[in-house]
Structure formats: structure tokens, C-alpha cells
């Protein structure tokens, strides 16, 4: 093959790389909150690579799963590092994505014409949730087993098809070997779907151009992504990895639950079943509804409502920097989400149940009332002034 044909063959790849990572016109005024998108991509790569190497030594069998994790920790060269990278990487990945979503909410990144990009981001987040839950089951510790039992049982509340869904998830009549095999298969497959969703999200963002703190559109005040924002991203990555390796090397088990270092025992129920920290707000919403089916609906609605933001929003102004009323409610929403996370880690008893119910109510009121009507209220106040 001639040099000319090789150049022609590689030209589309080079063009795509150049258009999205080198020459991509980027608003000059974006701040460090925009770095969390690329940072999430870096942690996705960390999760993919560490997960692939861990899968080489893991045994998805109920009698061997817990022992295989111990084998990775004790006998595999640098196996402890792989596992701690993967376990703590999941927490850092979710932390970065939460900040990325909060930035999108504050600066109105869900507004037209970025609705599709926002929807792909929400889909990515839901796939992350599913992948992380299945990964939490794989160590087959006490918390893994009972979390799988409790969460999968929730689907039985769905009328008509609930029992069939639970039986399919279990692969039988209880959480057992077939369940572990299915969760391992899905946990290995879903990250590649996440990669596809991320690429679509990135393409959609670049098609309409990145948002900016002012929330204005146009081709003015933009510079090439390289070298200005590449250096800016690299700086944030270094800071993030210092934080990441602090957890990996000094407090690797801080974010894990102690009961999960005990092998799963179907005959002994933990005193308090708690998921990973990034599930706690949704777990609090689930428990705040006294009815089983109502709790399941509320938990899934808390995620699916994010798809509706482009339609619920009524403001023509993107950035909350210029919406003083919405800015206050936004920070109340963030505080409320932290309260939900705190309540999700507490025992399901008074007063935590009541606090969780109030926080759940505010969560849905923010999306179904404040977002649709604040735009009209702000416009009315502007006309009066």
C-alpha cells in the first residue's frame, strides 16, 4: 500500500481527532467546573482497565467469589492495587459525575439545543448506576448478598410482571450462583455500553458547541481546545489523581462497609443494610414512601425526571448566575440532596424517616414546580422592574 493511500485511509480518523480534541472551538470563559466532564472520561478508562484485569482472576461462583477476591488481594502481583483502584475509582467516578451534573443544572446545559446531549448524559448516569450496583454484588460479602436480595426483591412490587422479572434476575428462586453469574456478565458488558453513550454525548455536545458560564450562544470569544484547555484539563486531572491515590494508598477501605469483608451468609441478616454512598440519596427516596410499589416508582422517577428537564424548564436565561431566585433554590436543592444521602445511611426509624420524606418531597417539588414556574415568575418581576 502506498504512502498516499495510507494518508487517505488515516485522514478521517485524524480529522475526527482534530475536530474534537485539537481544533474544537471552546468558549474562552469556561471555568474549572467544565473540567469534570473530561475527568469523568479519565475515571471511566481507569474503571475499564482495572476491571478487565480483575476479571482475569475473579471466579463468579458463590463458593469461590469471596475467596477469589482474597486471592486477588493476597496472591496476585499488585492485585491489591487493582482492586483498590477499581473500588475507590467507582466512588471518585460518581463524585466527578455528580459535580458534572450539578454544573449542568446550574448553568442550564439541558436547555435547547442541547437536549439530546443532556439526555445521553442522563442515560450514561443510569447505566453507571446499574453497573455499579452489579459490581457491588460481585465480592459476595454480607452487604453484597443482602443488597442484591433487597434491591432485586423490589421489582416484585411491579404488577403482573414483577415476579417474572425477579425470577429472571435471580436465574432461579433465590439469590444464588445463577444471580452472581448474571450480574458478573452484565457488569462486564455495561461499561462498553457506557463508552458508546459517552461518545454519543460528546458528539452531541460538540455538534451544538459547549455551554459557558454566561449561557450565551455564538461563535465569538472562542479559542482552539489545544493547547489552552488541554493544559487546564491536565492540571485538574493531576489534582484529582492526588486525591484519588490518597484514598487508594492510605484509606482504601474508608468508603466501604465493614460487613462486606465477611463472606455472604444467607442465614445471617446484617443489622442495617446500606448501599454504597453514591446510592444513598436514591435509597432514602425509596424508603421514604411507606408503600413498596410507591417507593420503587419514586426511586426510578427520581432518575427518569432528569430526562424531562429540557421540557420542564420555562426560563429563557440559561445561567443561574443571572437568575437570583433560582440560584437560591438550586443551592437548597443541593443541600437537600446531601440530606437525602445522610438519611439514606441512617437507620429506617424516626426522625430519619420523616426527614427523608420531607427531603423527597422537596426533590420532586423542585423539578415539577420550581423549574416550570420560576421562569414565568422571574420574567414577571423583570417586567415590573
N, C-alpha and C positions, 0 to 999 in steps of 0.2 A: 504494500500500500504506500502510495507516495506521500510526501510531506504535506502537499496541498490538500489531499483528501483527508488526511488526519486533522488538519486545521479545520476543514469544513465539518468533520464529524464532531469535533470538540466545541465548535463555535456556539451551538445552542446552550450547552452546559455553562460555558464561560459567560454568555450573555445573561443567563438566569442568575448566576453567582454575582455578576457585576451589578445587575439591576436591583438586586435585593440586599446586597451586603456592602457594596462599594459606592456606587453612584446614586443610590436611593436618596432622593431629596427629603431631608429631615428638617422639621421646624427648628430654628436655631434656639428657641426659648424653652424647649422641653427640659424638665428638671430631673433629678435623680430618681423620682418615682417611676419614670419611664424605663429605668434600667431593670426593673423587676421582671419584665417580660422576657428579656434575653437571659436573665438569671434563672428563671424557671426552666428555660430550654437547657441550660447547663446542668441543672439538677436532674432533669429528665434523662440526659445522657449518662449521668452518674448512676441513676437507678437502673437503666437498661444494662449497662456493662457489669455492674456488681451483681445484678440479678441473674444474668446469663452464667456468670462464673459460679454463683452459689447453686444454681440448678444442676450443675455438673456433679455436685456432691450430695444433693438432697434426695431423700427417699420418700415419696408421697405414699407412705403406708403407715397405718395407725400404730403398728408395733415398732416401727423404725424411725418415724418422722422426728420425734423428740431426740432420739439417740443420734440421728444423722446431723442434727443441729449442733449437738455436743461434739460430735466428730469434727465438724467444720471448725468449731471454736478451738479444739484441743490438738487435733492431728494434722489438719490441712495447713500447708505453709501459707502464712498470712491469712488464714481463714477467719480469724478473729477480726482482722481489719475489714475484710469483705463484708462480714455480717454487720459490723457496726456502721460501715459506710452505708449499707442498704437500709438499716433500721433508722438511723438518725437522718439519713438522706431523705427518707419519706417525710419526716417531720419538717425538715428545712424546706423541702419542696412545697408542702402545703402552706407553710408560713409565708413563703415568697408569693405563692399564687393568691393567698388571701389578701396580701397587700396590693397585688396587681389588680384584683377585683375591686378593692376599696378605692384605688386610684381611678378606675373606670367609672365607678359610681359617682365619685366627687366631681370629676371633670366631664361627665356626660358622654362617655365614649360609646354608649349604647344608642345614641341618637342618630337619626338619618344623616348620611347614607351608610353608617357603619353597623346597621342592624344585623347583617349576616355575619360580620366579623365577631360581634358580641355573642351571637347565638353559637358560633363554633367554639368560642371560648368557654361558654357555659357547658356545652356538650363535653368538651375536654375535661372540665372540672367534675362532671358527673362520672365520666369514665375513670377519672382518678380515684373518686370515692369508692367505686365498685372494685377497682384493682387493689386499693389499699385494704379494704375490708377482707378480701380473699387472701391477701398476703398476711394479714394479721392472724388468720386461722392456721397457716402452714406450720409454725413452730410446734403446734399441738401441745401447748401448755394449758393450764387450767383456764386462764382467761380466754385463750383462743377457742377452746372447745365450747365453753358456755356462751361466749359471744356469738359463735356460729349457731348454737342451739336457739338462743333467744331471738336473734335477728331473723333467721330463716323461718321461725315459727310465726313471725308477724304476718307473713304472706297468707297464712291460713285464714286471716280475717277477711280476705277478699271473697265476696260472694261467688258461688258456683265453681270458680276455677282455683280458689285458694289452696285447697287440699292437694290438688293435682300439681300445682306449682311447687309446693313444699316437698312432695314426693319426688319430683324431678330434681330439685336442688339437692336433696339428700341422696338420691340414687337408691332409695330403699325406704325403710320405715323409721330410721333414726339417723342422727349424725354419726357416720361411721366411715369405713375405708373408702366407699364409693364417693362420699361427700368430699373427703380430702383430695382424692384424685381429680374430681371435677374442679374444685377450687384451684388446685395447682395448675391444671390445664388453662383455665380462664385467666389466672394470674400471670401466666406466661404469655398468653395471646393478647390480652387487652392493651398492654403497653405499646404494641405495634399499631393498634387502632388509635391510641393516643397520639402517636407520632403523625399518623395521617391527618387527624383532626387538627393538630398543631400546625401542620404545613398549610392546610386549607385556611386556618385562622390567619396565618402570616400573609398568605397571598391576598386574602380579603382586606386585611389592614393596609397592605401596600398598594392595592388597587385604588383605594379612595384616599390614600395618604394618611399619615399619622395625625392624631388629635394633638392638641397642645394646651398649655395652661390657660391661654386666653379663650380657647374654644372657637377661634375664628378660622375660616377656610381661606384658601387662596394659595397661590404659588410664590408669594413674596416671603422674604426673610427665611429662606431655606438654604441649607448647605448640604454637600455630599456626606453620606453617612461615614465614609472613611476619609481622613483619619480621625476627625473630631470626636464622633460618638463611639467609635471603636475603642479609643483610649479611655473615654468616660466609662464605657461598659467594663473594660478590663479592670479599672480601678475598683468598681463596685464588686466585681467577681472576687478580687483579692480580699476585700473586706469580708465578703460573705464566707469565703473558704476559711479564713482565720476563725470566724465564729463557728463554722461547721466542724473544723478539726479540733476546736476546743472541746466540743461535745464528744467527738469520736475518741479522742485520746485521754481526756481527763474525767468526763462524766458520761460514759457511753450508755449507761443504764438509767439515767436520770428520768428520761421521758417514757420509760417502760414501766409496766406494772409488775410488782414482785411475784404475784401469783402465777405469772406466765413463765416463771422459771421452775415451776413444779409441773411434772408430767400430767397430762389430762387424765382425769378420773371421773367417769360418768356417775359414780356413786357419791361423790362429794361436791356439793354446790358451794361456790365462794360466797362469802357473807355479803359482798357487794360487787355486782358485775359492772365493770366500767370499760368502755372502749378507749381507743387512743384519743389524745387530746383534740385532734382535729375533727373528730366525730361528735364531741361533747355538745356543741350547740344544737345539732340536729337530734341528738339523743334526748336533750332537755325538752325540745318541742314534742317529740314522740311521747314522753312521759307526762307532759302537761295536760294531755287530753285523757280523761278517765276512761273513754271508750276505746277498745282495741283498734277497731277499724278507723275510728276518727283520728287516733294517734298516727296510724300509718298514712292516712290521707294527708294529714297536716305535715308530716315529715317530708313526704315526696313533694307536696305543694310548695314547701319552703325552698326547694331546689328548682322546681319547674317554673315558679313565678319569675325567676330571673330571665326566662325566655320572653316574657311579656313586657319587659321594661321599655323596649322601643315603642310599644303601643300605649303603655300607661302614662308615659311622660307627656306633660302638656306645656312645658316651658320651651320657648324658642332660644333661650340662653343655655349654652352647654355648661360652662364652668360655674361651679358653686362659689367661686371667688367673687362673682358678681351677683350672687343670689343670697343675701344675708340671712333671710328667713330659712331657706332650705339648708344653708350651711349649718345652722344650729340643729335642725332636725337630723341632718346627716351625722353629726357627731353624737347626738343622742342615740341614733341607730347603732353606731359603732360601739358605744358604751353598752347598749342593750345586748349586742352580740357577745361581748365579753361576759356579761351577766349570765347569759344562756350557757356559755361554756363553763362558768363556775358552778351553776346549778346542776349541769349535766354530770359533774363529778361528785356531787353530794348525794347522800342517801335519799331515796324517794319518800320523804316524810315532811311534815310541817316543820318550819315555814318554807322549806325549799320548793315544795310543790306549788304553793301559792305564788311565790316569786317567779317560778318558771312559767306559770300560767299568764301572769301579767306581762312578762317579757315576750312570751309567744304572741300575745295579743298585740303588743306594740310592733313586733316584727311584721305582722301582716297588715296592720293599720298603716305603717309607713309606706308599704308598696301599694295598697289598694285605696288609700285615702290621701296621704300627704303628696305623693308623687303626681297623681292625676289632677289634684286641685290647687296645689301650691303655685303652679304656673299661672292659673287664672287669677289667683289672689295677688300674686306679685305684679301681674300686668295691670290689675285694677288699681293697686296702690301707686304704681308708676304714673298712671293717667291722672290720678287725684293730685299727685305732686306736680 
